Amino acid sequence: MMNKLKLSVSQDDRITFNNNAMFCIGTGRMGLALQKAYHDQLKYVQNELGFSYIRGHGLFSDDMAIYQAYQENGEEKVEYNFTYLDMVMDDYMSLGIKPFLELGFMPRKLASGEQTVFYWKGNVTPPKNYNEWANLIKATLLHLIDRYGRDEVLTWPIEVWNEPNLPGFWKAADMSEYFRLYECSANAVKKADPGFRVGGPAICGVDDVRWLKEFLTFCDDNQVPIDFVTRHAYATELPERIGHYDYQKLRAPEIFLDELKVSRDIIDSFPRFKGMEMHITEFNTSYTPKNPIHDTNLNAAYTARLLSEMGDTCASYSYWTFGDIFEEQGVAFTPFSGCFGLLANGMIPKPTFWTFEFFNRLKGEGIARNDNMILTKGEDKSYHGVAWNPVEDIHEENTIEISLSLPASEKEYVIITRLVDEQTCNPLKNWIDIGMPSNPSKDQIKLIRSCAYPRSDTRRMKSQDGLININLTLSRNALLYFEVKAIRPTPDRGFYPDKIQGAYAK
């Protein structure tokens, strides 16, 4: 089936487009940052994309070894060990990325219970001593200020806990106990330095309306510090589990985006919080790290639609995660395990990697947007666009042809395209084609990686009657970046392209 879309842009067209795609990226637990493969993946992502912040779990989990309790002369005493914290933060700083600090999980020796979550056993019970929890927060933040400087560290946002509305992440999903934790934590942050910015409640989409209303009411009634609101958002239904894998249907993107608008409206309904920043500190299609959708072209195209509109309601939205060094449900058995990352293990960019790379290329201000495209115009009057065509039904062939008419002030233009689709940039398919090896050889990794890049193309066009008209074709699950730039050819003396075989492709 062929769908034809026409869009004509006038000289004065403008839209609101807040492109915050590169503000923050997610990661697994902080202790993973001590691994070389983790460092290599993050370095690659930072060199190619350049996120500003990184957020993950486990700052206070036992593998980071910060909280140390011991007995001396019959008395329990506490000391702090920042060795691993410094290693992680030093590495982040060297890669040009700042932490978006999440306060969690509970150190075992400070925990009131034994309940844990994940393969790596993050403790999700309240502290047995809230004063000690506050002291831990203050000591950690003051250490960071001492090491990296106040001006730097105060730019690091601080979030209290992770998804307390789920009983797996916070014992019994106890709302009043979380409010106590938040108040204690926020006050501790402000005592460390009133210049810190702190927020919550870091909820996901389960009973989220009630939780957000009650949380903001609590903060308002009790004058609890809060500088921004955080929540998470995922776009899939309940999973069908087969072996190591989860399979889920996508929700319509409108439903995903409407959920964020509801949260925005709740925040704005409080006079004290009207206009307050809302940060989506986790988002993705599926919420399980065993869903193969994360490795697909469908994921890339669907995510593009979300990136085109999430800035309408959110100050930031952090894709979960940058890479596949990740262990929430155990270590992946294969390089295409359905894990969340933009990079598969083996340094293989997944199609969604290019969604962010393409949005990072959007320059200037927004001039047009629909359900399949976003278009911007640079200061040099060049045009930059991203188009997408997500098709979830595996048996459906659905192609989109976009006819685009743009104002042209010059005679000749170059059209630059970078295409990601199921034929040209589909490393999952290439891995399947070679037999789905659980542990690919170096040569196999090299082959798959070579198939994981967009197809780039250029073509020259002349404007007609003050317009440049281009046609863009997107097959199922295609993602396309395009750029339209004026050119003034300056050939070398005696260089005639029309005399050269192949200079003009037919």
Secondary structure, DSSP 8 states (H G I E B T S, - for coil): -EEEEEEE--TT--------TTSEEE-S-GGGGGSHHHHHHHHHHHHHT--SEEE-S-TTSGGG--EEEEEETTEEEEEE--HHHHHHHHHHHHTT-EE-EEE--B-GGGBSS--EETTTTEE-S-BS-HHHHHHHHHHHHHHHHHHH-HHHHTTS-EEE-S-TTSTTTSGGG-HHHHHHHHHHHHHHHHHH-TT--EEEEEE-SSSHHHHHHHHHHHHHHHT---SEEEEEEE-B---EEETTEEE--B--HHHHHHHHHHHHHHHHTSTTTTT--EEEEEEES-SSTT-GGGGSHHHHHHHHHHHHHGGGT-SEEEES-SBS---TT---SSS-S--S-SEETTTEE-HHHHHHHHHHT--SEEEEEETTEEEEE-TTS-EEEEEEE----TT---EEEEEEEEE-SSSEEEEEEEEE-TTTS-HHHHHHHTT--SS--HHHHHHHHHTSS-EEEEEEEE-BTTEEEEEEEE-TTEEEEEEEEE------TT--GGGSTTSS--
